[in-house]
Amino acid sequence: MIKNISSEIETLENKLKKLKAEEVKALRKELRAAKKRVTALKGKIAKITGEAVRGVRRKRMSDEDKMSVVSKELSKNPNGLSQIELSKETGIPYPSLAVFLKEHQKEFNFTGKRKSKRYFLK
């Protein structure tokens, strides 16, 4: 009798675990569908308002794209621009721009040191 009860308890606990696992699986599937729906709605809102969709990873710019954008901004400003000004004008994040300018020092003239450094076209 005791063995019967313990085996029944064990089988019922196993069934309960399976049911819980199935319920969690169904809820996760529902959550994924809801996230897709929210993303689609955000896209529609962005299309109507003209604002960028938040939460979407931005695409990386190639070095050629960065070079053309930075060159275009520097050609507009003959007095030169600091890294912060370049970052704001081009939309390139400041750390990415700093690495880009450091790697491409030969393509640009610059004056000053550290934070007072200004970049010009050659």
Steps between C-alpha positions, in 0.01 A plus 500: 500500500779746591685414180182559300449843651863606449499377141172683436644817654807465279294449182275794586802722565647398163168582329495836677855577382404413143190718514698792641766457229232499228336808650834686512572399141160630386550829688844550346354442155227754576762748625703468177187567294418803716853639461473466121167684510647780713794536261262523205293766678812701587598488133159631395518781756851592384383503140216737583698733727827481310693416818752220527392177663661452839623161602614407152869449463654750270706379210874541514661751269788384288823699504420627150165633618660664803768653280245652262279636781794645696657649185169660403463662845861619505462652153203704630710632791833654389581591865503133589295301748574331830418134550188587698380738229575242231310238696194722534505612137557156346295287739795266554532405869789683668703186593467358148603833350801526732622155391435584134694829519787331682522229233481753214728777625679519165182606317434805721690801630455588864614758751504494877526221749249279675161669543600818317598307185329627185487310172527642147505360148842464337 
